Amino acid sequence: MAECGEGALERLKRYRWAVFAVLAVGYFFVYFHRMSVSVVGSDIVEEVGGTIGILSSVYFWTYTAMQIPCGLLTDRFGPRAVSTAFLVVASIGSLLTSFGGSFWMMVLGKIMIAAGMAVVYVPLMKLVSVWFPKRDYAVLSGVVIAVGNVGAIAASGPLSLLAEAVGWREVFLILGVITLLLAASCALVIRDHPRQKGLPSVEESEGIPASSDDSAGRVPVLKGLRIVVSGGRRFWPCALAYFLVYGSIMVFQGTWAIKYFNSVYGFALSAAWMITALGIGKILSTVAIGALTTKGVITSKRSAMICGTAAFAAVWAVIFLFAGRIDSYWFWFSVSFLFGFFGGFMTLTFAAIKEWYPIAIAGTAVSAANIFLFLGASVGTTVSGWMIGTSYTLGNFSAVWGLMLAFAVVAVALLLLFREKSETDPVFGVEEVRRAEEGS
């Protein structure tokens, strides 16, 4: 057992924020990369050919494919090693995008960026589980999503101005250098567990007796995954609902909104600032929801997600029903803000699912849920790319908006089926985890 005096506890509290900060900054750039196609995609295809839809969907398909390996690798090798290695991969992808001379070089660069940036969120949330008390998980999860959405804001209006000033290739050159520096910071600062710094574990610092739900526990990755997906209504309805919600968010925010507002309404550069408003809305809701959940104001994550997603579906109804009918910039600016605000309620998914499972498989539980987000984004952007192609007409966009409205409505129905954990419910899979640890 590590030293657990007052000085050690103070060092634990200080150092865990350094660990958190490194990958939180990394998550800023996850969103920056994710949103960049909506802003500079037109410039890229103008110069090297191809389509915006392919650039966007290849990112999400790669990101999706990485989610299960990401969780498995995180639980097996630890957050420090996997985040360092894969941020180097993302850096190389950024540099390849900067210097590539063909569309397929752009695609390869996007694949490498997506593969690298996919291995940030799960290690970060695993570190939160290991370095911070359980009561802080919801609020820190909200902070992480908020930081990501600051990245999304930076990749909208501000990125538009930067690309205008220095060019899109130089943007990716800068990103490559920054990402490499982040990889070095991970190697230098991050530790997978407080004991690696001679500090007490979270359980020891909180005076919690040792149990099978120990933050230092290790479970063979495939066994951990089987435990997670066997959760039934504890897992599947919420994960599928987020599949639909996040898919529709990325179709609008991450791919087509700027092209839609430019092509249908002629808002030009100012369209990028609508995506800024959307990102601000998501920041406000995710931070507020996390804080209110931690303070006990929100007592039911399930109810909050149902209400927020129902409102999100109502915003999609406005986008669909009023497409081409209202050309007021400020009307659509307000709609974009509300879209982001109510889209942020589903971030409670991770806390709602994670609290069902032992800490030893926290990385696998989060990544198993996370894969549904990006599978939704992959499917949504691919289907919308087929529907729109290079014909940016009101009819094509309206058809996509109608499909996304259906996505949101079905998501509400799924959330009604989700089983939320109460204080009296036991953690799911504790015995299975114990047997897996003994047999590993």
N, C-alpha and C positions, 0 to 999 in steps of 0.2 A: 504494500500500500504506500502511495506517495505521501510526502509531507502534507499535512492539512492544517497548519497553523494560520494565523491571521495574515501573515505576510504572503504565504503561498496562495491564499484565497484572493488577495488583492492582485497578485501577479496573474492568476487565472483570469480574473475579470478584465484586466488590461489586455492580456495577450489574445484572448478570444476575439476581441474587436479587431485586432490586426489581421487575424486569420479570416474573419468575416469580410473585412474591407477589401482584401486582395481579390477574392472571387466575386464580390459584389461589383467591383469596377469591371471585372471581366464580363459580368452579366449585362452591364451597360452596353458593351460592344456586341454582345449576342443580339440584342434588339437592334442596334445600329445596323449591323450587317443584314439582319432579317428584313428591315424596312427599306434598305437602300435601293432595291430594285424598283420600287414604286416611284422613286425620285430620279435616279440616273439610268434606269432601264432603257428609256427611250434614246438617251444619248449613246448607250452601248450598242443597241441594235442598229441605230443610224450609221455608226461607224463600221461595225463588223458583221451586220446582218443578224438573222435569227428572229426570235419573237420574245416579247416580255413574258408571255405565259410560260415558255420553256424555262427561262432563267429563274422565274419564281418557283415553279413546281419542282425543278431539280433540287433546289435548296431544301425544300420541305421533305421530299422523298428521302434525301440523304439524311437529314436531321431525324426523320422518323426511324429509318433503318438503324440509326445509332442508339436509339433510346434503350432497348433491352441490353445490348452489349455494354452501354454506358453504366447502367445500374449494376450489371454483373461485375464489370471491371472495377467499379468503385468499391463494391463490397469485398472483392477479392484482393485487390492491390492497394486500395486506399485512395482517398481524394487527392493527396499531394502528387503521387506519381502520374495518375491518369490525367489530371488537369494540366500539369506541366507538359507532358508529351503531346497532348492533343491541341493545346494552344500553339505549340510549334507548328503543327500541321496546318492550323488555320492561318498562321503567319505566312507560310509558304504559299497557301492558296491565294491570299491577298496580293502577294508579290506577283504571282502568276497572272492574276487578273489585271494587274497594272501594266505588265509588259507583254501580255498575249496579243497575237496579231489576228486571230480568227475567232469566230463565234464559239467553236468547240473548245478552244483554249479558255474562253470565258466560262463555259459550262464546267470544265475540269476544275478551274479555280473555285467556282461556286461549290462544287462537290467537296473540295478540300476544306473550304471555309466552313461549310455546314457540318462536316464530320468533326472538325476541331471545336467549333463553338457549341456543338451538341453536348460536349463533355465539360460543361460548366455548372449548369443548374443542379444536376443530381449530386455531384460532389459537394457543392455549396450547401445544399440542404442536409446532406449527410453530416457535414461539419457542424451545422446548426444543431442537429440532433445530439451530437457528441460533446460539443463545447458549451451549450446553453441549456438551461432548465427547460423541461417540457412546456411550462406555462408560457415561454417566450416564442414558441414555434409559430403560432398564428400571426403574431405581430411582425416577426422577422420575415416570415414568408411574404407578408404584405409589403414590407420594406424592399425586399428583393424584387418583387414584381414592379414596385414603384420605380426603383432604380432602372430596371429594364425599360420601363416606359419613358423615363427621361432620355434613354438611348433612342427610343422611337421618335421622341420629339426632336432630338438632335438630328435624326435622319430624315426629317421632313423639311420644314422651312429653312433651318440653318444649313443643312446639307445642300439644299438647292442653291443657297448663296455661295457656299464654299465651292461647289462644282462649277458654278458660273465664274468664280474668281480664278481657280487654279486648274480646273479640268478634272474629269472623272478618273482618269488614270492616276493622277497625283493623289487623289483622295485614297485610292486603294494602296498606293505606296506608303502613305502616312499610316494607314490602318495596319499594314504589314509590320512596320517597325514597332508601333505601339503594342501589338499583340505579342511580338517577340519579347518585349520588355515585361509584359504581364506573365509570360511563361517563366521568365527568370525570377520574378517576384514570388510566384507559387513555390518554386523550388527552395527559395531562401527563407520564406516566412511560414508557409503552411506546415502544420504537423497534424497527423491523422487522429491523435488522441492527446489530451493534456499530459498523460504519463510520459509521453516522449519528450516533454519539456521538464520532467520532474515535478509536475503539478498534479494536484488531486483531480480525480474524475468528477464529473457533475454529480454523480450519486454521492460521492464522499463529501463534496462541498455542501450538498443539501441535507446530509445526514440520513440518506436513504439506504437501508440495508441492502447488501448485495443480493441479487436475484438472477433468474434466468434472463430477465430483460435488462441486460447489462450493456452499456454503451461500448464496451470493448469486445463484445461478443462477435464471433465470426461464424457464418453459415455458408456451406457450399452453395454457390450462386444459383444453380438450377433448382435445388431443393427450396431455396428461398422464394424463387419465382413461382414454383408450384403452390407454395403456401399462400402467396398473395392472390393468385388467380382463382384459388378455391374458396375465396371469401363470399361468393354469391352476391346477395343484395348489399353486402358491405362494400363491394368494389364495382361491380359491373354497371349498374344504372348511372352512377356518378361519372364514371370514366366515359361511358358512351354519350352522356349529355355534354361533357366537355369536348368530345370529338366534334359534335355538331356546332356547338357555340364557337369554339376556337377556329374551326374550319371557316365559318362565316365571317369571323373577325378578320382573318388573314386574306380572304377573298376581297374584302372591302379595304381594310386599312393597309394591308401589306402588298396588294397587287394592283387593284383597279380604280380606287377612289380618285386619285389624281388624274388619271387618263379619262375617267368618266366626267369629272367636273370640267376638265379642259375641253373635251370633245363635244359634250352636250350643251354646256353652259358658257364655255369660253372664258372661264375664270383665270386661266393661264397660271402665272407664278403664284398668285394668291391661293390657289387650290392647295398648295403644300401646307399653308398655314391652317387649313381645315384639319389636316392630319395632326398638326400640332395641338389643336383644340381637343381632338380625340384622345391623344396621349395624355393631356392634362386631366381629362375626365377619368381615365383609367387610374392615374396616379392618385387622384383624390379618393376614389372609391376603394382602391386596394389598401391604401394606408389607413383610411377611416375604418374599414371593415376589420382589418387586423387588430387595430387598437381597441375597437369596441368589443371584439371577441375576447381579447385578453382581459379586458376590464369586466367582462361578464354582462355587458349591456346586450350583446347578441348572445342569446342562450342556446339558439338552435341554428347551426350552420345550414342544415337542410332547408329550414324555412327561409333563411336569408337568401340562399341560392335560388329557391323557387320564386320568391318575390322579384329578385333582381333580374332573373332570366325572363320572367313574364314581361317585365318592363322593357327588356332588351328586344323581345319579340315584337312589342308594340312599336319600338323605334324602327325595326325592319319593316313593319307594315307601313309606316310613314314613308320610308325610302321607296318602297315598292309602289304605293298608291299615288304618290305625288311626283314620281319620276317624270321629268319633262313638263310638268304642269306649273311649277313655281320656280322662277329664276332669280329669287332673292338670295344674294350671297349670305346675308346674315341669318336667313332661315336655315340654310344648309350648314352654316357654321355652327348654329345651335344644335341641329340634329347630330352633327359629328361629335360634339361634346357629350351629348346624352348617350350616343352610341358607345363611346369609350367608358363613360361612367357606369352604365348598367352592364356592359360587357365585363367589367372588373369583378363582379360578384362571384363568378365561377372560380376565382382564385382560391376560394375556400375549399375547393375540391381536395387539394393536397393535405391540408390539415384534417379534413373530415375522413379521408381514407387512411392517412398515416396513423391516426390515433387508435385504429383498430389493431395495428400490428406491433410486434416487439421491435425495439430499437435496432437489434442485430440485423434486421432485414429492412431497415428504413430506406436505404438507398434503392433496393429492389422495388419496394412498395411505391416510392415516388416515381421511379423510372417507368414502372408498369403503367401508372396513371398518365405519366408524361407522354408515353408513346401514342396515346389516343388523341392528345392535342394535335400532335404533328402529323399523325395519320389523317386527321380531319383536315388539317391545312393542306396536306398533300393531295388528298382526294378533291377538296374544294377548289384549289387553284388549278388542278389538272382539268377538272370538268368545266370550270369557268373559262379556261384557256381554249378548250374545244368549242365552247358555245360562242365565244367572242372572237377568237382568232385575231385577225388584223382588221376586222370590220367593226369599228367603234361606233355603232349606231345605238340610238335610244332603245330600239326593239331588242337588240342583243343584251344590252345592260339590264333592261327590265326583266327579261327572262331569267337572268342570273339572280337578280334581287328577289324574284318570286321564289326561286328554289331556296335561297338563303333564309327567307321568311319561314318556309316549311321546316328547315333545319331547326330554327329557334323554337318553333311551336312543339316539335317532337321532343326537344331537349327538356322543356318544362314537364311534359308527360313522364319522361324517364326519371326526373328528379323526385316525382311523387312516389316512385317505387324504391328509392334509396333508403336503406336502413341506417339511421344515425346511431352512433354509440352513445349510450347514457353512462352516467357515473357508476351504475351498478353492473353494467355489462363487463365481463372479463375480456382482456386483450385476446384477440383471436390468434391461434397458432402458437401459443407459448410452449406447449408440450412438444409440438412438432419441431420448433426451433431448438428446444433442449435436446431432443433425440438427434437432430441433424448435427448439432455442435459436438455431441458425444461420438457420433459416427464419422466425423470429418478427420 
